Amino acid sequence: MELPIQKMAIHLTGETLELRKSHPRAGEPWTETESLAFAQAIEYTNDINFLSDLFRRTPASMAGAYGQMLKRRALEKYQAEEAGT
């Protein structure tokens, strides 16, 4: 899956530019396609370094995406339970 880089270098901090040398998608917004692919990938492995390489993002970004996914799933479960009562 090849996703375009949206943020131009002129708009990035020096830290982000340095991170992009090893993680080209550092600082990029997560796309819907990328989020869905991540949700599928996490079902097969929780190796944060492997996922980081695969998605070309930092390990911290991968951990953050996982946390957001867990929150979203918990909220959806709660809403479904509330709707059923």
N, C-alpha and C positions, 0 to 999 in steps of 0.2 A: 504494500500500500504506500504509494508516494503522495504525500500531501504537500501543497505549496507553502512556501514561507510567506506569511502575510506582513509581518512587521519588518520594515526596512532598517538596516543597520544604523542609520542616522538617528532613529528614534529609540535606540537601546542604550542601556548603561554599559560601562566598560566591563562590569562583572558579567552581564548577560552575553556580551560579545565573547568574552573569554570562555564561558560555559559552552557556547555554540561551537567551539573548536572540537569538542568531544560529544556534544549533544545538540545537533543542528536544530531541533525544534524547541530548545529552551526559550521560555518566554512567549511562546505562541499560544493563542487560545486553543482549547480543545474543540475539535469539530464533533458533530453528531456521529459521523462515521467512525472517527477515532475512538470516541467514548464507547460505542457499541462493540468495536473490535476489542477494546480493552476488557469490557465486561465478559466477552467470550474467552479471551486469553487467560484471564485470572481464574477461570474454571479449570484450566489445565495445569497451571503452575503459579506458585507464589514467589518465584525467584525474582526479586526486585531488580537485580542487576541484569538478568536476562531480558526482562520486560523493558528496562531502561534502554538497553541496546536496541531492542526490537522497535520501540516507539521513538527512538532517538531523542529521549527526554532524560532529565536528571532523575536519579533515584528518589529524591525528595518530591518531585512532581508526580512520580508514579504512586508514591505513598499517599500523597494528597488526593489523587484521583480515586484511589481505593477507598479512602475515608469518605469522600463525597458520594461514592457509589453506595457504600453501606448506609449512609444517612438517608439517601434517596429511597433505597429499598425499605428501610425501617419506616419511613414516612408513608410510603405506598401501602405497606402492610397495615399500619395503624389506620389509615384512611379506609381501607377495605374492611377492616374489622368494625369501624365506626358505622360505615354504611350498612353493614349487615345487622346492626343492632337496632 
